[in-house]
Amino acid sequence: MTLSARVQHIGQQIAAASGPNLSSTLCAGLQSLLGWPYKVAPKFVFDAHARTETFAAVIYTTPDAALALEDGAIPADNAAAVIDASERLDLAGFQQAYARTAAVKRLAKAPAPIMKEAPVSTNTLGIIFAQRTDLPIEVFVAEFERLNVETPCEFWPDMVVLAGVGVINYAVQFPCEGLSGDHLQPAPGAARRKPPPMYVVIVIRPASAFAFNKMAAFLVGHLVFFSPGAQLPNFQDLMEGMPDTAITHGGYQFNLAGELLPVPRQYYNERYMPPSPLRIEDRKGELMATIQLLPWQDGGVLLLRGKLPLEGLLVFLDPAARTTLSILRRPNDLQLSYVLPISQKQFAAFLQRFQHRSNMVVKPAEGKWLVQKLANEGASSPFVARLLMGVLRIRDAAYPDHARRETFDKIYEMVSTSLFSARDTAKEIHKLWEAHAQKVTSGTCVRRTAQALHIDESIDRELRKLTESFLNASVRALKHGLQELAIELGVDIGFWFQKQQAFDKAAALLAGTDPLLADYLIEARRAWSASLVLRRNAVEHEGWALPKVVYRDEAGAVFAAQPDVDASPSASSCRACSIGCAARLKILPYIS
């Protein structure tokens, strides 16, 4: 058995432990993974002025033997991590666990020793663990964000673990890059001295059966720094076989005071278009580097790409903005300053000084952005929010590789284009019908003679054409687009369109491996997809056409009766089908 498999088994035992045994099972499982000098037990933590409640598990180093300790007490200096565990977590329980975890982080600690060999962290890691919950994981993420606004960042819990579901924690992301790894809070005061140029983002990891593995690896990653030289497993071995998918949800930045504050909404990807970088060229016009200023809370970050050393450029900054000359070097010749107290005006003056005192030329980059309007609606529309913004956001998390992402985009563009066509056509049908029905009811296009009732407007031809267009676009999105998209995502749903006997057999097999998807396909076929495909096939292969509008003369009033599509009025059916076409894409987030 691999270490990862053993840890997964330990996690299953902890998740299945009865209430009275949860703490002991959790402590025993962790103790079997951790070596010297760590011990794990249910304890409370204290300093000279306060004490916490007893946690289900405290990971600690042995206190000084000279201390006269109360039974179950651990000094704050010895507490490496605490785990607040519960059988079932609801929103009120989460709020209480958050408060308990914040309380242990508020305890006073001695300063971290300065060691040249390896950095040392004296922080107490705080983890909230639950065996089960009835709430979606997104509910806890939203509450996490709300409580973080009210709490200084050094007191935030570090991770939430929902056994068998996933984990919520923080990850680091540098500008122009994807996620780099988990975030551990820096030592007190470190971020104030040199605010790092990185985003700290909340991530949801659908670790499922590997949730405890992720927790154990995260814990080990912290314990390495709490007691350098400790006997600990390799954190990567703990996660062998675990999916690496993560969904980001909200981000933070360090300000000049070293506090983590939410990234302003106007700087999120879907709202912010950064200024083009400026070119730094030599006198011959050869590109040496590009540079730009990133707005950053109450300051800014200089981002340089190229071979020029950013440290050398920083000396041209106004002394008031030059709080540090340190930089961070990232892959692909990317260099970042730490967060500086610099404004756009100071940035312009800095570049002017640099150009005057060097043999370099600073000039705007060539080329312009092309921004083209897509539609007259935005994310406030459920259709756009779910089928464009929502799906594409999940795509970003599921496809970190740009080549794979482009493959997905090409297929999904066909799906979305067909859905837009079906939706637009459904609106046209509704508009055409409502206008004609109103004219008939009001008598605008109705004439009576002794022998006949005259309707001076016909919509039969246009209504048939629109209905055929709607059916073709809907089935194209469903049968071709969605089927290809599912294959790209690793699922074959071709049996959805087969005859009933073949469908029933394949659906039964799918239910054994993916019951949620099987239930969805069965219900969707019963409710709308089968009739939609059959009616479109009738148009293509049997010459079916929408019946003509029927007019009724009742008690001196004339009414237009909607033609039937599968025993339903055509306009109503088309509106229902357009909703069905949109609803079918609920499958995408699940497959992703």
N, C-alpha and C positions, 0 to 999 in steps of 0.2 A: 504494500500500500504506500503510495506517495505521501509526502507530508501534506500536500494540499487535500488529498482524499481523507487523511486522518483528521485534519482540522474540520473538514466538512462534516465528518461523522460526529465530532465533538459538538459542532454547532447544532446538529439535529438532536442530539441528546439534551442540550440546553433548551432548545425550542420546545421539546416535549416534556420537560420536567414539570411536575406538579408545583403548585404555588409554594408550599413550605420548603420544597427542595430546589427552587430556582437559584437562590443565592449560593447554596453549597455546590450545586452542579456547575454553575458558572465559575466559581472560584477554583474548583478542582480541574475543570477543563483548561482554564488559563494557566494554572500552576504547572500543568503537564507540558506546556509549551515554553515556559519562561525558566531560565536558569539563574544562577548567581548574578547579582545579589538580591533578586526580586522575590517577594512573597505576595500572596494574594489571599485576602480574607475580608469578611464583612467588618468594617470598622467605621469610626467617625474620625474626622480630622479637626485639628485645633491649632490656634496660635495663642499668643499671650492675652488676647482680648475676646476671642470668640471661638465657637465650636460649631460643627455642622451636625446634621442628622446622620444616622448610620446608613452607609451605602451598601448595596448588595455586594459590591466588590471594590476593594481598594488595592491597587498595586503599589507597593511601597518597598523601601529599603529599610533594613533593621535600624531602629533608633539607637542612640547612644545608651549603653547599658547603665550609665550613671543617672539617667533620667528616671524619676519616679513617675511612671505613667499609670493612669487609670485604665482598667481593663477595657480593651477595644479601642483605645486611643492611639492615634498616629499623629506626630507633629507635622505641621504643614510642610516643613523642609524635606521630610521623608516621603511625602505622598507624590508619587509619579503620575498616577492616574486614578480616576474614580469612575465607576460605572453605576448609573442609576437604572435599575432593572425593574420591569413590571410585567405582569402576565398579559394584561390587555391595556392598550394605550388609547385614551380618548383625548379630546382637546384640552379639557381641564387638567387631566393627568400630565399632559405634555407641558402645560404652563407651569405646573408645580415642579416637574423634573428640571425644567429650564432654570427655575429659581434656585433649586437646590444645587445644581451644577455651578451656577454663577456664584453662589455663596462660598463654595470651596475655593474658587479662583480669587475671591476677595481677601482671603487670609494672607497675612503678612509673611514674607519669606526673606531669608538672607540673600544678599546679592550672589549671582552666579560667579564661581571662581573663573579667573582668566587662565586658560590653558592654551599653549601654543600647539600642542599635538592635535587637539580636536575641540570643536566648540561644545559648550555645555549649556543645557537648558534646565532651568529650575521650575519651569511652568508645570502646573498640574493639568493633565489632559482630562477633559470631561466628555463622557459618552453617555447618551441616553439609549437604553436597549429595551425593546419590547418583544415579547413572544408572539403577539398577534395584535391586530387592530381591525376595526370595522370601517375605518376612514381611508380614503385615497391618500397616497403619499403626498400629493400636491397640497392637501390641506395643511399638513405639517410644514411644508416648505413656506407657504404663505404666512403661517403663524411664526415661523422662524424669522422671516423678514420683519414682521411687525414688532416682535420682541427685541430684535437687534437694534431697531431704531431707538428704543427706550434704554438700551444697555450699552455701556462703553465696550469697545471691541475686545479688550483684554479679558472680559468676563463672559464672552460668548461660549456656549457649548461647542465642542469641536466636531461631534458626529452624532447622528441619529441612526439607529439600526433597527429595522423592522425585519425580524427573522423570517426567512423564506420569501421576502419581498424585495428589499433593497436597502440602500443606505443613502443618507444625505450628509454631505460634508462640504468642505471648501477646497477649491483647487486654485492653482496659480496659472495665470495666463498673461504672457507678455504681449505688448503691442505687435501686430502683424504676425502673430503666431497662434497656434491652437493651444489646447490645455497642456501644461508642462508637468503637472504632478500635484499631489496633495499639498495643501497649505497647513503649516504648523505655525502657531503664533510666535513671533519673534520675542526675544528676551525683553523684559520691561525697559523702556527707554530707547531701545535700538532703533525702532522706526522713527522716533522723534529726532534722533541725531542724523539719520540718513534715510528719509522716506523713499522706499524702493519704487521704481517705475513699473509696477505690475498691477494687474487686476486680480482681485480675490473674488472668485465667483462661487456661488452656491451650485453644487452639482447633484443631480439625482442619478444614482447608479442602480439600474435594475439587476442587481446581483443575484436575485432569486435564491437558489440553494447555496450560493457562495457568500451570502451576506455576512456570516460570521467570519469567513476567511478574510473578507475585506476589513472587517473590524480588527481582527488579529494582526494583519499586516500593517494597518495604520498605527495600531498601538506599539508594535515593535519599532516602527519608524521613529516614534517619539522616544521610546525607552533607550534607544541607541545613544541619544544625546543627553538624556537625563543622567545616565551613569555609563560613560565611555568605558569600554572593556567588559561590559556585561556579556554573559553567555546567552545569546539570543539566536533564533533561527533567521535565515535569510528571508526578508519580507517578500521577495519575488517568488520564492518557493511556496509560500503560503497561498499564493493566488494562482498557481498553475491551473490553467483550464478555465479561469473565470472570464466571462465576457468583458471586454474593455469599453463597452458603450456607456456614454454618459450624456445626460441632458443638462445644459446649463440653465440656470434660472436666477437672473439678477446678479449684479456685480457691485464690487466696492473698490475704492481707491484710497490710498493713504494720502492724507493732507499734510501740510507742512508741520503740524503738531504731532504727526505719527498716529493719527486716529483714522480708522477705517470708516469711510462714509459712502453711502450709495452713489454709484455713478449717475450723474444727472440724466434724466430721460432723453434730453435733446442730444446726448452723445451716444445713444444706442445705435447699433448698426442700421436699423430700419429708418432712423431719423437723421443721421448725421453723415454728411459728406465732408471728409477732412480736406483742408486746403492742399493743393498740389505741392509736392516737395520742390525746393529750389535747387538748381544745379550749381555746383562749384566746379569751375573749369580752370585749367591753366591758361596762359596767354595764347596758346596755340588752339584753344577751343576743345581740348581733350577733357572728357568728363573725369573728375577725380572723386566726386562723391555727390550725394544729394542730402539735403537737410530740411527738416521741418519742425515746427513747434506744435506739440500736442497739448491742448488745454487739459488741465488736471486739477480739479478741485480749486484750491486757492493759489495755484501756481501753474507750472508747466513742465513738460519733459521734452528735451531735445532728442530727436531721432535722426541718426545719420546712417546712411548706407554707403559703403565704399572703403577704400584703403586709408584715407586720411584718419589720423588719430583724433578722436573727439576731445581728448584731454587737451591737446594743443590748441583747439579752437576755443575752449572754455575760458582761457586766459583773457580773451577779448571781451568777455562779459563785463557788464557793470559790476563793480565790487559788491553792491548790495544784493545782486542776484547770484553772485558766485559763492554760495555757501559751501560747496564742495566741488572738488575737481575729479572726484571718483566717477567712474562710469561702469556700466555693465556691458560686456561683450556677449552677443548672441550669435547663433549660426547665420551663415549667408552674409557675412560682413555687416551685420546690424549692430549698431552701438547706441546705447541709451544713457542719458544722464539720469541721475537721481532727481527726485522732484525738487524743482528750484522755484524761488519766489520771482518769477519772470512773467512779464506781460508781453502782449503782442508788440507794443511800442518799444519795449526794451530789446525784444528779439530783432526788430528791424534795425535798431541802433547798433546792436552787436554785429550784425552782418555788415553794416556799413563800415564799422571800425575794422573788421577783419579784412574787408576788401581794400581799404585804404592803406593798411599796414602790411599787406602781403602781396605776393605776385599772382593772386587768384582773382577770378571774376565770379560774382554771384549773379545768376540770372534766372528768370522763371523757367519752369519746365515747358517743353513743347507739347502741343496737343491739348485737347479739351474733352471734358466728359460729354457724353450724349445722354440726356435724360428724356425719356419718352413716356408720355402718359399711357397707362394701360386701360384704365376704366374710370368711370365717373362714380366710383364707390371705393371705400377703403375697408379697414379692418373692423369697422363698426357693423358691417354687413356680415351675417353668419356665413354666407357662402364664401366670401373672400377670406374671412378669418380662419375658417376650418379647412377649406380646400386649397388655399394658396399659402397664406402666412403660416398656418398651423402645420401643414404637411411639410413645407420647405424648412421650417425650423427643426422639425424632427429629422429631416434629411441631412441637415448640417451635422447633427450629432451622430447619425448612423453612418454617414459617408465622409470621414475625415480626409480620404484620398480623393483628390480633385478629378482624377480620371474616372473613377467609379461614379463620382457625383454627376459628371457630365452624361454618363450612360443613363443614369436614373432620370436626369433632367429631360433628355430627348424623349424618353418614353412618357414621362409625366406630362410633357408639353402636349403630346397628342391627346392624352386623357383630358387635361384641363381645357384645351381648345374645343374638343367635342362637347364637353359639359357646358362651356360658355355658349356654344352654338345652340345646344338643346334648350338652355335656359332663355336665351334671347328669343328663340322661336316660340317657346311657351308664352313669353310675354306678348309677342305679336299676336298669337292666337287669342289670348285673353282680351287684348285691346280691340282686335277686329270683331270678336263676338260681342263684347259689351256695347261697342258703338252701334252695331247692327241691331242688336236686341232692343236698345233704347229707341232707335228710329222706328222700329216696328211697333213697339208698345205705345209710343207717342203719336203714331199715325203719320209721321213725317214721310215715310216711303210707302204708304199704304193708300190704295184707291179702291173704292167699291163701285161696282156696276150692278145692274139688276141680275146679271147672270154670273158674275165672277168677282173674285177678290184678286186685286192686282198688287204685287210686291215689286216696286220699281227699283230695287237693288238686289243683286245676288252676290253672295260671298262663297258660294259652294266651291268654285274653282280655286279661289285663294285659300280657303280653309283646308281643302284637300292637299294642296301643295305644301302648306305649312305643317300639316299633320304628318305627311310623309317625311318632310325634312326633320321634324322632331324625332320621329321614330328611328330614322337612320342615324342621326347624331347620338341619340341615347344609347342605341345598341352598339355603335362604334366605340363609344367610351367604355361600355361595359364588357363586350365580348372580345374586343381586340386590345384596347388600351389597358384595361384593368388586368386582363389575363396576362399580358406581357409584363406588366409591372409586377405582378405577383411572382412570376418566374424570376425576374431580376432580384426580388427579395427572398427567393429561396422556397417559394410555395407554388405548387401546381394546382390551379383551381379549374382546369379545363373540364373536369367532370361536372361542374356546375351547369354546363350547357348541354349535357348529354341527356338521353332519354331517362325516364324516371327510374327504371330498374337499375341502370348503370350508375345513376346518381346516388340512389339509396345505398348501393354496395360500397361505393367510394366514400360516401359521407360516414358510413359506419366505421370504416377503417381509419378515417381522419379523426373520428371522435376518440379513438384510443390514444392518439398522440397529441391532439390539439382540440379538446372539446369545445372551447370557446369559439374558435373559427368554424368548426363543424356546425354548431348551433346557429351561428349567424347565417351561414350559407343555406341551411335548411329553411330557416324562417324567411329569409329574403326571397328564396325561390318560391315559397308558398304564397307570400304576400304580393310580390310584384314582378320579380325578374323573369319568371317563366312566361307570364302573359305578355310582358313587354317584348320579349324575343319572338314569341309566336306571332304577335300582331305585325311586327316588322317583317318577318319571314313571309307572312301572307301578302304583304305589299310587294315584296321582291319576286316571289315565286308563284303566287296564285292570282295576281292582278287585283287584289283587294283594294277598294277605294272607300274613303269615308262616305257614308250615306249623305244624301242631300238634307238640307235643313227642312224641317216640317213646320208649317204654320197652322195654328189653331185659331178658329174664330169662335169665341165663347162669350155669349151674352153681349154681343156688340163690341167686344174688345178682341184685338188680334195679338197673339203671342207667338214667338219663335221658339220652337223646341230644339234643343241641342241634339246633333247627331250622336249616335252611340258608338263608342269604341269599347269592345268587350263588355257590352251591356252597361256602360257608364257614359254619361254625357261627355262629349269630346273635349270641351274646354276644361271641365273639371278633371277629366282623366289626364289631360296633358299637364295640367298643373300638378296633379298628384305624381305623374311620372317624372316631372322635372325635379320634384322633391325627392323621389326615389333615386334618381340619378345622382343627386348630391349625397343622399344618405348612404348609398352603397360605398362611398369613399371613406366611411367610418372604419372600414377594414384596414386602411393604410397605416394609421398609427399603430394598430395592433400588430400587423405583420412586421413593421419596422422595429 
